[in-house]
Amino acid sequence: MADKLLEVMDCTLAYGETPVVWRFSFALEKGSIGCLLGPSGCGKTTLLRAIAGFEDLRGGEIRMGGRTVSRPGWSLPPERRRVGMVFQDFALFPHLRVGQNIAFGLTHLPERERARRVADLLALVGLSDYGDAYPHQLSGGQQQRVAVARAMAPRPDLLLLDEPFSSLDVELRELMAREVRDILKEEGITAILVTHDQYEAFAMADEIGVINQGRLMQWDSGYNLYHCPANRFVADFIGQGALLPGKVVDEERVECELGILRGQVPAGCEPGCEVDLLIRPDDIQHDDASPIQAEISAKVFRGAAFLYTLQLESGAQVLCYAPSHHDHAIGESIGIRVEVDHLVMFPQHG
């Protein structure tokens, strides 16, 4: 597995007798960006700290470049791992200028080479004119880019980003995630992002691991997490949607309140099997000519579209995106049709 820069193998972490991360495994190829995504308290930051060398393993192994850096009872010191970190609060030195902040980890380089590296990074992050500014003179987004540049300056083998966008405005987070992704790709740096925000994860990461209570639910692309969730937790955590009861007709059809839906029925769902179907907002199309009617129980304006909550005859609810010029009132009934490209379902349990 020489192409794997990072391998987290069956790792368990605990505080006292309480497991925080349980038998966790994933791998990152050199130059790729991974993400640990989950709600607060799920163990993602603890795992990131273990990769950095700040937490000891109770079980499993962590390898970097094929070399073991952590195992129970032994850990390579953080300063010897060639790992950079970007923290939630950026942790810039307020008394140092921007260029001095970026150069902080480059004392081993000759002065001319150090200055060249700082200039290159300032240009890369779009701050060539700010080398002599102090951090407090920058916006939050600019400070964030300086923090990334400082962490990248020594050319670490792996860059760890712990909720780096959490202090920024919501509107700025996704934009910054895309910008940081471009910067990392330009430098060819392998990185791991920790976040609870799925849109940051989608904007930045090549692969995403969804975590629940210290366990890895699914490690996959953002596209597959949305369209092919491995379990109910991933289906609920990623995107929006509703679960409708249905019954499997055959290997290509499922019957539910919205009619017969066609698609590939997952293995193990035999004819007659009672299932819950995941219906996403983009699976429901507004169609005045459709015989299927649903009542609008709530609406949210999203600029180009309305997100309608629709109540079916049974009382079950689904979500629907409709262009914002289709402005309907709460309590009004509208026609809908279903267009499901990916049938996602889970067997009903009791």
VOPAGU-2260 file (C-alpha; in pm, 1 decimal, decimal comma):
REM VOPAGU-2260
SITE   aa  ch    i         X         Y         Z
SITE  MET   A    0       0,0       0,0       0,0
SITE  ALA   A    1     285,2     234,6     -88,6
SITE  ASP   A    2      41,0     482,1    -250,3
SITE  LYS   A    3    -130,6     538,4      85,1
SITE  LEU   A    4       9,3     833,9     274,0
SITE  LEU   A    5    -210,1     774,8     579,2
SITE  GLU   A    6    -358,4     450,5     711,0
SITE  VAL   A    7    -580,9     446,7    1019,3
SITE  MET   A    8    -623,4      79,9    1101,9
SITE  ASP   A    9    -885,4     -49,2    1346,1
SITE  CYS   A   10    -811,6     233,7    1589,9
SITE  THR   A   11    -975,4     263,8    1932,4
SITE  LEU   A   12    -940,5     567,1    2160,4
SITE  ALA   A   13   -1080,4     615,5    2510,0
SITE  TYR   A   14   -1091,6     861,3    2796,9
SITE  GLY   A   15   -1058,4     651,3    3110,6
SITE  GLU   A   16   -1280,5     348,1    3060,5
SITE  THR   A   17   -1510,1     524,6    2813,1
SITE  PRO   A   18   -1442,9     452,1    2441,9
SITE  VAL   A   19   -1455,4     767,3    2229,4
SITE  VAL   A   20   -1353,6     617,4    1894,8
SITE  TRP   A   21   -1418,2     250,4    1826,5
SITE  ARG   A   22   -1228,9      32,6    1570,7
SITE  PHE   A   23   -1200,7     309,9    1315,2
SITE  SER   A   24   -1035,3     247,4     976,2
SITE  PHE   A   25    -971,7     453,8     663,1
SITE  ALA   A   26    -683,7     541,3     430,3
SITE  LEU   A   27    -581,8     849,4     231,1
SITE  GLU   A   28    -376,6     853,3     -85,9
SITE  LYS   A   29    -103,9    1111,4    -131,3
SITE  GLY   A   30    -247,5    1441,1    -253,6
SITE  SER   A   31    -607,9    1363,8    -158,4
SITE  ILE   A   32    -829,6    1552,5      88,2
SITE  GLY   A   33   -1035,1    1357,5     340,2
SITE  CYS   A   34   -1296,4    1476,1     585,7
SITE  LEU   A   35   -1419,4    1349,9     922,6
SITE  LEU   A   36   -1782,7    1463,3     937,3
SITE  GLY   A   37   -2022,9    1423,6    1225,7
SITE  PRO   A   38   -2218,6    1592,1    1504,3
SITE  SER   A   39   -2051,1    1748,6    1807,7
SITE  GLY   A   40   -1908,0    1491,8    2047,4
SITE  CYS   A   41   -1885,1    1208,2    1794,9
SITE  GLY   A   42   -1505,8    1165,8    1834,4
SITE  LYS   A   43   -1380,2    1327,8    1514,9
SITE  THR   A   44   -1145,1    1578,7    1682,6
SITE  THR   A   45   -1012,5    1308,5    1917,2
SITE  LEU   A   46    -922,8    1097,8    1614,5
SITE  LEU   A   47    -756,7    1396,5    1448,1
SITE  ARG   A   48    -547,6    1453,8    1762,1
SITE  ALA   A   49    -442,3    1088,7    1757,1
SITE  ILE   A   50    -324,2    1125,7    1397,5
SITE  ALA   A   51    -124,9    1433,7    1504,3
SITE  GLY   A   52      27,6    1237,4    1794,4
SITE  PHE   A   53    -150,1    1412,2    2083,6
SITE  GLU   A   54    -367,3    1113,6    2188,5
SITE  ASP   A   55    -256,7     756,2    2260,9
SITE  LEU   A   56    -424,6     456,1    2100,6
SITE  ARG   A   57    -598,0     185,3    2302,6
SITE  GLY   A   58    -609,2     -39,9    2000,1
SITE  GLY   A   59    -516,3     -49,0    1633,4
SITE  GLU   A   60    -240,2     129,0    1445,0
SITE  ILE   A   61    -171,7     450,6    1251,4
SITE  ARG   A   62      76,9     451,9     964,6
SITE  MET   A   63     216,7     738,2     758,6
SITE  GLY   A   64     403,6     661,1     438,0
SITE  GLY   A   65     401,8     293,6     532,6
SITE  ARG   A   66     570,5     361,7     868,3
SITE  THR   A   67     394,5     303,3    1200,0
SITE  VAL   A   68     358,1     625,5    1399,3
SITE  SER   A   69     109,7     507,5    1666,5
SITE  ARG   A   70      21,7     180,1    1832,5
SITE  PRO   A   71     -88,7      90,4    2186,5
SITE  GLY   A   72     196,2     170,5    2424,3
SITE  TRP   A   73     405,4     365,9    2173,7
SITE  SER   A   74     368,5     689,1    1976,3
SITE  LEU   A   75     605,8     885,8    1755,4
SITE  PRO   A   76     626,4    1241,6    1898,7
SITE  PRO   A   77     414,2    1500,5    1711,4
SITE  GLU   A   78     715,8    1708,8    1611,0
SITE  ARG   A   79     862,2    1410,9    1423,3
SITE  ARG   A   80     550,2    1329,3    1218,8
SITE  ARG   A   81     576,7    1609,3     958,8
SITE  VAL   A   82     215,6    1703,6    1026,8
SITE  GLY   A   83      80,2    2059,3    1008,5
SITE  MET   A   84    -231,0    2182,8    1186,6
SITE  VAL   A   85    -484,4    2461,6    1135,6
SITE  PHE   A   86    -699,2    2530,7    1441,0
SITE  GLN   A   87   -1049,2    2671,7    1489,5
SITE  ASP   A   88    -922,0    3010,4    1609,5
SITE  PHE   A   89    -634,8    3020,7    1351,2
SITE  ALA   A   90    -386,6    3078,1    1643,8
SITE  LEU   A   91    -196,2    3351,3    1459,0
SITE  PHE   A   92      65,6    3543,9    1656,7
SITE  PRO   A   93     -84,4    3893,4    1700,8
SITE  HIS   A   94     252,8    4061,6    1757,2
SITE  LEU   A   95     400,5    3924,7    1431,4
SITE  ARG   A   96     329,9    4052,6    1082,8
SITE  VAL   A   97     161,4    3822,8     828,5
SITE  GLY   A   98     490,8    3735,0     657,7
SITE  GLN   A   99     652,3    3662,9     995,4
SITE  ASN   A  100     361,4    3437,7    1092,6
SITE  ILE   A  101     403,1    3235,1     773,7
SITE  ALA   A  102     782,5    3215,9     823,0
SITE  PHE   A  103     752,1    3096,7    1184,1
SITE  GLY   A  104     821,8    2730,0    1103,4
SITE  LEU   A  105    1096,7    2801,3     849,3
SITE  THR   A  106    1387,6    2893,6    1078,6
SITE  HIS   A  107    1585,9    2598,9     941,9
SITE  LEU   A  108    1599,8    2758,6     595,6
SITE  PRO   A  109    1851,6    3020,3     477,6
SITE  GLU   A  110    1708,5    3371,9     487,6
SITE  ARG   A  111    1677,4    3410,6     109,8
SITE  GLU   A  112    1505,5    3073,2      67,9
SITE  ARG   A  113    1275,3    3151,6     360,2
SITE  ALA   A  114    1174,7    3485,0     205,0
SITE  ARG   A  115    1106,9    3317,3    -129,2
SITE  ARG   A  116     883,3    3055,0      32,6
SITE  VAL   A  117     685,9    3321,6     218,5
SITE  ALA   A  118     641,6    3526,3     -99,9
SITE  ASP   A  119     526,4    3219,0    -292,6
SITE  LEU   A  120     269,6    3131,2     -26,2
SITE  LEU   A  121     140,8    3488,2       0,2
SITE  ALA   A  122      84,6    3482,2    -375,8
SITE  LEU   A  123     -78,8    3139,6    -357,5
SITE  VAL   A  124    -332,8    3251,6     -96,0
SITE  GLY   A  125    -394,8    3585,0    -269,9
SITE  LEU   A  126    -234,0    3806,1      -3,8
SITE  SER   A  127      82,8    3930,5    -175,1
SITE  ASP   A  128      14,4    4286,7     -59,7
SITE  TYR   A  129     -40,7    4194,1     306,6
SITE  GLY   A  130     296,9    4057,3     415,5
SITE  ASP   A  131     364,0    4357,7     640,4
SITE  ALA   A  132      11,9    4374,7     787,4
SITE  TYR   A  133     -75,5    4248,7    1134,2
SITE  PRO   A  134    -342,5    3978,9    1181,8
SITE  HIS   A  135    -592,0    4220,3    1340,7
SITE  GLN   A  136    -585,2    4427,7    1022,0
SITE  LEU   A  137    -720,9    4133,1     818,1
SITE  SER   A  138   -1070,6    3998,7     771,9
SITE  GLY   A  139   -1163,8    3658,0     911,1
SITE  GLY   A  140   -1129,9    3496,4     569,7
SITE  GLN   A  141    -786,7    3652,8     517,6
SITE  GLN   A  142    -669,8    3537,0     861,6
SITE  GLN   A  143    -787,5    3187,8     775,0
SITE  ARG   A  144    -576,7    3188,0     457,0
SITE  VAL   A  145    -271,8    3307,5     653,3
SITE  ALA   A  146    -321,7    3020,7     899,4
SITE  VAL   A  147    -333,0    2771,9     611,0
SITE  ALA   A  148     -21,8    2926,2     452,6
SITE  ARG   A  149     168,7    2909,2     783,0
SITE  ALA   A  150      77,9    2540,9     828,1
SITE  MET   A  151     178,3    2464,4     468,1
SITE  ALA   A  152     507,3    2657,1     481,5
SITE  PRO   A  153     731,2    2369,4     606,3
SITE  ARG   A  154     577,2    2139,3     340,6
SITE  PRO   A  155     422,6    1887,5     583,1
SITE  ASP   A  156     340,6    1538,9     462,1
SITE  LEU   A  157      -9,7    1579,5     606,7
SITE  LEU   A  158    -217,5    1886,0     696,6
SITE  LEU   A  159    -489,4    1858,6     963,8
SITE  LEU   A  160    -767,8    2119,3     976,2
SITE  ASP   A  161    -983,2    2120,8    1290,3
SITE  GLU   A  162   -1311,3    2307,6    1221,2
SITE  PRO   A  163   -1110,3    2584,0    1046,3
SITE  PHE   A  164   -1416,9    2769,1     914,1
SITE  SER   A  165   -1633,7    2763,1    1227,4
SITE  SER   A  166   -1558,0    3124,1    1323,6
SITE  LEU   A  167   -1651,5    3256,2     980,0
SITE  ASP   A  168   -1994,1    3373,1     864,5
SITE  VAL   A  169   -2212,2    3094,2     726,5
SITE  GLU   A  170   -2211,7    3253,2     380,1
SITE  LEU   A  171   -1830,1    3259,2     377,1
SITE  ARG   A  172   -1763,0    2902,9     492,3
SITE  GLU   A  173   -1835,5    2717,0     170,2
SITE  LEU   A  174   -1647,9    2977,0     -35,4
SITE  MET   A  175   -1343,2    2946,2     191,3
SITE  ALA   A  176   -1361,3    2566,3     179,1
SITE  ARG   A  177   -1339,9    2579,8    -200,7
SITE  GLU   A  178   -1053,7    2830,4    -186,3
SITE  VAL   A  179    -855,5    2620,4      61,0
SITE  ARG   A  180    -914,2    2310,8    -150,8
SITE  ASP   A  181    -767,4    2489,8    -454,7
SITE  ILE   A  182    -465,8    2600,3    -247,8
SITE  LEU   A  183    -398,8    2248,8    -117,5
SITE  LYS   A  184    -437,2    2094,2    -462,5
SITE  GLU   A  185    -197,8    2352,6    -607,7
SITE  GLU   A  186      65,0    2244,6    -352,5
SITE  GLY   A  187     -23,0    1872,9    -376,1
SITE  ILE   A  188     -75,2    1852,5       1,2
SITE  THR   A  189    -263,2    1563,9     160,7
SITE  ALA   A  190    -512,6    1691,0     418,5
SITE  ILE   A  191    -788,7    1594,8     660,2
SITE  LEU   A  192   -1070,2    1832,6     749,2
SITE  VAL   A  193   -1281,0    1793,9    1064,0
SITE  THR   A  194   -1624,5    1955,5    1048,8
SITE  HIS   A  195   -1990,4    1915,6    1142,5
SITE  ASP   A  196   -2098,7    2104,8     828,7
SITE  GLN   A  197   -2173,8    1879,5     532,2
SITE  TYR   A  198   -2154,4    2165,9     281,8
SITE  GLU   A  199   -1798,1    2245,3     389,1
SITE  ALA   A  200   -1718,1    1876,8     349,1
SITE  PHE   A  201   -1873,8    1862,1       0,3
SITE  ALA   A  202   -1688,8    2177,2    -109,3
SITE  MET   A  203   -1346,7    2065,1       8,6
SITE  ALA   A  204   -1304,3    1689,6      39,9
SITE  ASP   A  205   -1245,1    1408,9    -209,0
SITE  GLU   A  206   -1362,2    1150,2      44,1
SITE  ILE   A  207   -1577,7    1191,3     354,5
SITE  GLY   A  208   -1617,1     971,8     661,2
SITE  VAL   A  209   -1949,1    1012,4     843,6
SITE  ILE   A  210   -1909,1     940,9    1216,4
SITE  ASN   A  211   -2169,7     861,7    1479,6
SITE  GLN   A  212   -2080,6     800,8    1845,7
SITE  GLY   A  213   -1719,7     718,6    1764,9
SITE  ARG   A  214   -1796,1     472,1    1485,4
SITE  LEU   A  215   -1742,5     513,8    1113,3
SITE  MET   A  216   -2078,8     487,6     940,3
SITE  GLN   A  217   -1955,2     529,3     581,1
SITE  TRP   A  218   -1636,5     642,5     404,4
SITE  ASP   A  219   -1724,1     759,2      55,2
SITE  SER   A  220   -1756,9    1047,1    -190,2
SITE  GLY   A  221   -2008,5    1319,4    -112,8
SITE  TYR   A  222   -2215,5    1203,0    -411,2
SITE  ASN   A  223   -2242,6     847,4    -279,0
SITE  LEU   A  224   -2316,4     960,9      76,4
SITE  TYR   A  225   -2613,7    1157,6     -56,8
SITE  HIS   A  226   -2744,4     912,5    -315,8
SITE  CYS   A  227   -2633,9     578,3    -167,4
SITE  PRO   A  228   -2625,9     615,4     213,9
SITE  ALA   A  229   -2514,9     299,2     391,7
SITE  ASN   A  230   -2764,6     328,3     679,0
SITE  ARG   A  231   -3038,0     543,0     829,2
SITE  PHE   A  232   -2798,1     766,0    1020,2
SITE  VAL   A  233   -2609,9     868,2     704,0
SITE  ALA   A  234   -2939,4     913,8     517,2
SITE  ASP   A  235   -3067,1    1146,0     790,0
SITE  PHE   A  236   -2740,6    1335,1     851,6
SITE  ILE   A  237   -2655,9    1401,7     486,4
SITE  GLY   A  238   -2894,8    1624,4     296,7
SITE  GLN   A  239   -3265,7    1642,8     361,2
SITE  GLY   A  240   -3539,0    1392,6     301,4
SITE  ALA   A  241   -3827,5    1188,8     436,7
SITE  LEU   A  242   -3886,9     817,5     487,7
SITE  LEU   A  243   -4204,7     672,5     337,2
SITE  PRO   A  244   -4326,3     316,7     405,5
SITE  GLY   A  245   -4336,7      86,4     104,2
SITE  LYS   A  246   -4339,1    -274,0      -8,4
SITE  VAL   A  247   -4100,9    -442,2    -251,9
SITE  VAL   A  248   -4280,4    -570,8    -561,7
SITE  ASP   A  249   -3980,4    -724,6    -737,8
SITE  GLU   A  250   -3610,9    -655,0    -793,2
SITE  GLU   A  251   -3687,4    -335,4    -989,1
SITE  ARG   A  252   -4008,5    -198,8    -831,0
SITE  VAL   A  253   -4132,7     -74,9    -494,8
SITE  GLU   A  254   -4489,4      31,9    -417,1
SITE  CYS   A  255   -4561,3     325,5    -184,6
SITE  GLU   A  256   -4818,1     601,5    -140,6
SITE  LEU   A  257   -4663,4     790,1    -432,9
SITE  GLY   A  258   -4711,5     493,6    -666,9
SITE  ILE   A  259   -4480,0     231,6    -814,7
SITE  LEU   A  260   -4119,5     349,1    -807,7
SITE  ARG   A  261   -3869,2     187,2   -1040,3
SITE  GLY   A  262   -3499,8     136,8    -981,0
SITE  GLN   A  263   -3251,9    -118,1    -856,6
SITE  VAL   A  264   -3380,0    -272,8    -534,0
SITE  PRO   A  265   -3086,6    -342,8    -298,6
SITE  ALA   A  266   -2984,2    -703,0    -241,8
SITE  GLY   A  267   -3166,6    -863,7      47,9
SITE  CYS   A  268   -3495,9    -677,9     -11,5
SITE  GLU   A  269   -3714,0    -964,6    -132,9
SITE  PRO   A  270   -4064,9    -924,7    -285,8
SITE  GLY   A  271   -4312,8    -850,0      -9,1
SITE  CYS   A  272   -4043,3    -697,9     213,7
SITE  GLU   A  273   -4167,8    -390,6     400,0
SITE  VAL   A  274   -3923,0    -102,7     368,9
SITE  ASP   A  275   -3882,7     267,6     436,9
SITE  LEU   A  276   -3803,0     462,1     119,9
SITE  LEU   A  277   -3578,1     768,3     135,1
SITE  ILE   A  278   -3738,8    1048,4     -68,2
SITE  ARG   A  279   -3518,3    1355,4    -124,4
SITE  PRO   A  280   -3652,9    1703,1    -212,1
SITE  ASP   A  281   -3509,1    1669,9    -563,0
SITE  ASP   A  282   -3704,2    1343,2    -611,2
SITE  ILE   A  283   -4035,6    1533,7    -596,7
SITE  GLN   A  284   -4124,2    1749,6    -897,4
SITE  HIS   A  285   -4398,0    2014,3    -897,0
SITE  ASP   A  286   -4638,2    1920,0   -1179,3
SITE  ASP   A  287   -4983,0    2080,1   -1204,4
SITE  ALA   A  288   -5093,4    1806,0   -1445,7
SITE  SER   A  289   -5018,1    1523,4   -1201,9
SITE  PRO   A  290   -5307,6    1335,5   -1039,8
SITE  ILE   A  291   -5106,6    1307,3    -716,4
SITE  GLN   A  292   -5193,2    1601,2    -491,0
SITE  ALA   A  293   -5020,8    1717,1    -173,3
SITE  GLU   A  294   -5097,7    2001,2      65,9
SITE  ILE   A  295   -4832,9    2261,5     147,8
SITE  SER   A  296   -4780,4    2262,4     524,5
SITE  ALA   A  297   -4466,1    2479,2     532,4
SITE  LYS   A  298   -4242,2    2673,1     293,8
SITE  VAL   A  299   -3894,8    2826,1     304,7
SITE  PHE   A  300   -3770,7    3078,0      49,7
SITE  ARG   A  301   -3424,1    2985,6     -81,9
SITE  GLY   A  302   -3379,3    3253,2    -348,6
SITE  ALA   A  303   -3395,7    3054,3    -670,5
SITE  ALA   A  304   -3632,8    2800,4    -516,6
SITE  PHE   A  305   -3888,6    2734,6    -246,1
SITE  LEU   A  306   -3844,3    2433,4     -19,9
SITE  TYR   A  307   -4198,5    2309,7      36,2
SITE  THR   A  308   -4302,6    2065,0     306,3
SITE  LEU   A  309   -4592,0    1866,7     158,7
SITE  GLN   A  310   -4845,3    1653,2     341,5
SITE  LEU   A  311   -4981,4    1348,2     163,7
SITE  GLU   A  312   -5328,1    1195,7     213,9
SITE  SER   A  313   -5195,2     952,6     473,9
SITE  GLY   A  314   -5050,5    1239,1     678,6
SITE  ALA   A  315   -4693,5    1149,1     580,3
SITE  GLN   A  316   -4474,5    1440,2     468,7
SITE  VAL   A  317   -4222,0    1485,4     189,4
SITE  LEU   A  318   -4005,0    1778,7      79,6
SITE  CYS   A  319   -4001,8    1942,1    -262,8
SITE  TYR   A  320   -3786,7    2206,4    -430,0
SITE  ALA   A  321   -3978,3    2424,7    -676,0
SITE  PRO   A  322   -3862,9    2731,2    -872,5
SITE  SER   A  323   -3934,9    3043,4    -670,4
SITE  HIS   A  324   -4170,7    3186,0    -932,1
SITE  HIS   A  325   -4399,7    2894,2    -833,6
SITE  ASP   A  326   -4512,2    3076,8    -520,1
SITE  HIS   A  327   -4791,9    2879,7    -351,3
SITE  ALA   A  328   -4962,4    2947,5     -19,0
SITE  ILE   A  329   -4953,8    2728,8     290,5
SITE  GLY   A  330   -5268,9    2516,1     288,0
SITE  GLU   A  331   -5282,3    2507,2     -92,8
SITE  SER   A  332   -5271,1    2170,1    -272,6
SITE  ILE   A  333   -5035,6    2121,9    -565,6
SITE  GLY   A  334   -4971,4    1841,3    -810,5
SITE  ILE   A  335   -4650,4    1643,6    -776,0
SITE  ARG   A  336   -4477,6    1362,7    -957,7
SITE  VAL   A  337   -4190,2    1142,9    -845,8
SITE  GLU   A  338   -3860,9    1105,9   -1033,8
SITE  VAL   A  339   -3626,8     885,0    -832,5
SITE  ASP   A  340   -3292,9     801,6    -995,2
SITE  HIS   A  341   -3152,4     623,3    -689,2
SITE  LEU   A  342   -3384,8     399,0    -489,7
SITE  VAL   A  343   -3265,3     411,3    -130,7
SITE  MET   A  344   -3450,8     199,5     121,8
SITE  PHE   A  345   -3410,0      37,4     460,3
SITE  PRO   A  346   -3595,1    -268,9     591,0
SITE  GLN   A  347   -3856,3    -179,8     852,7
SITE  HIS   A  348   -3765,2    -304,4    1200,4
SITE  GLY   A  349   -4070,9    -380,9    1411,7
